[in-house]
Amino acid sequence: MNAIRQIEPKLPVTILTGFLGAGKTTLLKNILSERQGERIAIIENEFGETSVDADLLFEDRNEQVIELNNGCICCKVRGDLVRILTDLHRRRAAGELEFGRVIIETTGLADPAPVAQTFFVEDDVSQYYVLDAIVTLVDAVHAGSQLDVHHEAVEQVAFADRLLVSKADMVDPRAVEALSARLRKINARAPIALVSLGRTDLRALLDVGCFSLDSVLEIEPDFLSDVAHEHDDDIGSFVFSSLLPFDPAMITQHLPEMIQKHGTELMRYKGVLSYAGFERKVVLQGVHMVTRSDVGQPWLNEKRVSNIVFIGRKLPESDIRRALEGCLIKTAAPAAA
């Protein structure tokens, strides 16, 4: 009698989506913190030419982090997603990597449908991975205008298996109730919960097995055949980078002025800054005119380079660059650890 070949269980995949600045990376950081004993492969997608998320959140680099930059995972770099997932399986099978799940953090401009489609129409992916759930974060401060203007924001809500409302503490409770009602009209099957600084009940997000192909086909009957997706041509991105340190007084004064002036165009900006005379990184995060700066990790044996990613509509790139360059200490030599 021939031995029965043991079938290895498929690895669960969570797609983490939500519009620009909703808090996806912060939630991912919390997942890694609470699941420290678990090996997780992370695929990070950034709309722009570079990503600062690894510098912001994965300082220890204990996780397997793969970055997909300069394109959206739902269209331009979707083929790269297939290649990466296939390569991850090959390396895991060969004993080169150890991980038990995959989390894909999409860019805030991604339509989740083509990403989810990958796990059903690509044989090299579907035989090794199973889509566990699509988790969508919704920014309570900006969701109203985002849902009005951007079809991607609506698609992210419609395809969600779990909905998390972030920044609820920044708006009136009645606004949260109105937003929840609007979300239920778009997607009646997904439970809605609040998330605060990335903290929420992870038992409701991971290993829930709640992605339903039948439910998706009710929303989008051509889900398995339609791969077309286009972005608004007015939306673009650029990166400001400098080895010269910022003057703390100058950047503290002029950065708010720049954000106030261009906030309507600035859909998302985030980065790591080097301040003269300061031995720690300064982490900048912002959506439109809502911004915050935090003290990050110490500078180690690395170049002290400031990198800020800007994503927005018809961005006044030259004005923003000029404003930031005016805050640099130009007489200083490029700083290095």
Secondary structure as the mmCIF struct_conf table of DSSP 4:
data_model
#
loop_
_struct_conf.conf_type_id
_struct_conf.id
_struct_conf.beg_label_comp_id
_struct_conf.beg_label_asym_id
_struct_conf.beg_label_seq_id
_struct_conf.end_label_comp_id
_struct_conf.end_label_asym_id
_struct_conf.end_label_seq_id
HELX_LH_PP_P HELX_LH_PP_P1 ASN A 2 LYS A 10
STRN STRN1 LEU A 11 GLY A 18
BEND BEND1 PHE A 19 PHE A 19
TURN_TY1_P TURN_TY1_P1 LEU A 20 GLY A 21
BEND BEND2 ALA A 22 GLY A 23
HELX_RH_AL_P HELX_RH_AL_P1 LYS A 24 GLU A 34
TURN_TY1_P TURN_TY1_P2 ARG A 35 GLY A 37
BEND BEND3 GLU A 38 GLU A 38
STRN STRN2 ILE A 40 ASN A 45
BEND BEND4 PHE A 47 GLU A 49
HELX_RH_AL_P HELX_RH_AL_P2 ASP A 53 LEU A 57
TURN_TY1_P TURN_TY1_P3 GLU A 59 ASP A 60
BEND BEND5 GLU A 63 GLU A 63
STRN STRN3 GLN A 64 LEU A 68
BEND BEND6 ASN A 70 GLY A 71
TURN_TY1_P TURN_TY1_P4 ILE A 73 VAL A 77
HELX_RH_AL_P HELX_RH_AL_P3 ARG A 78 ALA A 93
TURN_TY1_P TURN_TY1_P5 ALA A 94 GLY A 95
BEND BEND7 GLU A 96 GLU A 96
BEND BEND8 GLY A 100 GLY A 100
STRN STRN4 ARG A 101 GLU A 105
TURN_TY1_P TURN_TY1_P6 GLY A 108 LEU A 109
HELX_RH_AL_P HELX_RH_AL_P4 PRO A 112 VAL A 121
HELX_RH_AL_P HELX_RH_AL_P5 ASP A 123 SER A 126
TURN_TY1_P TURN_TY1_P7 GLN A 127 TYR A 128
STRN STRN5 TYR A 129 ASP A 139
TURN_TY1_P TURN_TY1_P8 ALA A 140 HIS A 142
HELX_RH_AL_P HELX_RH_AL_P6 ALA A 143 VAL A 149
HELX_RH_AL_P HELX_RH_AL_P7 HIS A 151 ALA A 158
TURN_TY1_P TURN_TY1_P9 PHE A 159 PHE A 159
BEND BEND9 ASP A 161 ASP A 161
STRN STRN6 ARG A 162 SER A 166
HELX_RH_3T_P HELX_RH_3T_P1 ALA A 168 MET A 170
BEND BEND10 VAL A 171 VAL A 171
HELX_RH_AL_P HELX_RH_AL_P8 PRO A 173 ILE A 186
BEND BEND11 ALA A 188 ALA A 190
STRN STRN7 ILE A 192 VAL A 195
STRN STRN8 SER A 196 SER A 196
TURN_TY1_P TURN_TY1_P10 LEU A 197 GLY A 198
STRN STRN9 ARG A 199 ARG A 199
BEND BEND12 THR A 200 THR A 200
HELX_RH_3T_P HELX_RH_3T_P2 LEU A 202 ALA A 204
TURN_TY1_P TURN_TY1_P11 LEU A 205 LEU A 205
BEND BEND13 LEU A 206 ASP A 207
HELX_RH_AL_P HELX_RH_AL_P9 LEU A 213 ILE A 219
TURN_TY1_P TURN_TY1_P12 PRO A 221 SER A 225
TURN_TY1_P TURN_TY1_P13 ASP A 233 ASP A 234
STRN STRN10 ILE A 235 SER A 242
BEND BEND14 LEU A 243 LEU A 244
HELX_LH_PP_P HELX_LH_PP_P2 PRO A 245 PRO A 245
STRN STRN11 PHE A 246 PHE A 246
HELX_LH_PP_P HELX_LH_PP_P3 ASP A 247 ASP A 247
HELX_RH_AL_P HELX_RH_AL_P10 PRO A 248 HIS A 262
TURN_TY1_P TURN_TY1_P14 GLY A 263 GLU A 265
STRN STRN12 LEU A 266 LEU A 273
STRN STRN13 TYR A 275 TYR A 275
TURN_TY1_P TURN_TY1_P15 ALA A 276 GLY A 277
STRN STRN14 ARG A 280 VAL A 287
TURN_TY1_P TURN_TY1_P16 HIS A 288 MET A 289
STRN STRN15 VAL A 290 PRO A 298
HELX_LH_PP_P HELX_LH_PP_P4 TRP A 299 TRP A 299
BEND BEND15 ASN A 301 GLU A 302
STRN STRN16 LYS A 303 LYS A 303
STRN STRN17 SER A 306 ARG A 313
BEND BEND16 LYS A 314 LYS A 314
HELX_RH_AL_P HELX_RH_AL_P11 GLU A 317 GLU A 325
TURN_TY1_P TURN_TY1_P17 GLY A 326 CYS A 327
STRN STRN18 LEU A 328 LEU A 328
TURN_TY1_P TURN_TY1_P18 LYS A 330 THR A 331
BEND BEND17 ALA A 332 ALA A 332
HELX_LH_PP_P HELX_LH_PP_P5 ALA A 333 ALA A 335
STRN STRN19 ALA A 336 ALA A 336
#
